[in-house]
């Protein structure tokens, strides 16, 4: 069985008053939540670490117009792609 983060949260919430040993589903749900929490923290940290790119874009493209949008995105494609991947990986 493979469950989503939201399914795992629902299962844990429903299991809050469960007595006895955890069921295999409860263990899986806990693992899903722990894994996603780790991914969220790593992604948030990467986004925070690379927030400078937004200020650089504003300075170079919007305010000073020393580079074009296309040139900026080409130059920083790797960082911009990784930032989008980090945003996509976050589940709340």
C-alpha positions as CSV (number, residue, x, y, z in Angstrom):
1,X,0.0,0.0,0.0
2,X,1.3,3.4,-0.9
3,X,-0.4,6.4,0.7
4,X,-0.1,10.1,0.1
5,X,0.9,12.6,2.8
6,X,-2.7,13.7,3.2
7,X,-4.0,10.2,3.5
8,X,-1.3,9.5,6.1
9,X,-2.3,12.5,8.1
10,X,-6.0,11.5,8.0
11,X,-5.1,7.9,9.1
12,X,-3.0,9.1,12.0
13,X,-5.8,11.5,13.1
14,X,-8.4,8.7,12.9
15,X,-6.0,6.5,14.9
16,X,-5.4,8.9,17.7
17,X,-7.4,6.9,20.2
18,X,-6.1,3.5,19.0
19,X,-5.1,1.2,21.9
20,X,-2.4,-1.4,21.5
21,X,0.3,-1.9,19.0
22,X,0.3,0.3,15.9
23,X,-1.1,-1.3,12.8
24,X,1.0,-1.7,9.6
25,X,-1.0,1.2,8.1
26,X,-0.2,3.4,11.1
27,X,3.5,2.6,10.8
28,X,3.4,3.4,7.0
29,X,1.5,6.6,7.7
30,X,4.0,7.7,10.3
31,X,6.9,7.0,7.8
32,X,5.2,8.9,5.1
33,X,4.7,11.9,7.4
34,X,8.3,11.8,8.6
35,X,9.7,11.5,5.1
36,X,7.5,14.4,3.8
37,X,8.4,16.6,6.8
38,X,12.1,16.0,6.0
39,X,11.5,16.9,2.3
40,X,9.6,20.0,3.3
41,X,12.4,21.2,5.6
42,X,15.1,20.5,3.0
43,X,13.1,22.3,0.3
44,X,12.3,25.3,2.6
45,X,16.0,25.5,3.4
46,X,17.0,25.5,-0.2
47,X,14.4,28.2,-1.1
48,X,15.7,30.3,1.8
49,X,19.3,29.8,0.8
50,X,18.5,30.9,-2.8
51,X,16.1,33.8,-2.2
52,X,18.9,36.1,-3.4
53,X,17.9,35.2,-6.9
54,X,14.6,37.1,-6.6
55,X,16.5,40.3,-5.5
56,X,19.1,39.8,-8.2
57,X,16.3,39.4,-10.8
58,X,14.6,42.6,-9.6
59,X,17.8,44.6,-9.7
60,X,19.2,43.3,-13.0
61,X,16.0,42.9,-15.1
62,X,13.3,45.1,-13.6
63,X,15.0,48.1,-12.0
64,X,18.3,48.5,-13.9
65,X,17.3,46.7,-17.0
66,X,20.9,45.5,-17.6
67,X,19.8,42.1,-18.8
68,X,16.7,40.7,-20.3
69,X,14.3,38.3,-18.7
70,X,15.4,35.5,-21.2
71,X,19.1,36.1,-20.6
72,X,18.7,36.1,-16.8
73,X,16.6,32.9,-16.9
74,X,19.2,31.2,-19.2
75,X,22.1,32.3,-17.0
76,X,20.4,31.1,-13.8
77,X,18.4,28.2,-15.2
78,X,19.9,25.6,-12.8
79,X,19.0,27.6,-9.7
80,X,15.5,28.5,-11.0
81,X,14.8,24.9,-12.0
82,X,15.9,23.6,-8.6
83,X,13.8,26.3,-6.8
84,X,10.8,25.2,-8.7
85,X,11.5,21.5,-7.9
86,X,11.8,22.5,-4.2
87,X,8.5,24.3,-4.3
88,X,6.8,21.4,-6.1
89,X,8.2,19.0,-3.4
90,X,6.6,20.8,-0.5
91,X,3.4,19.3,0.7
92,X,1.5,21.0,3.6
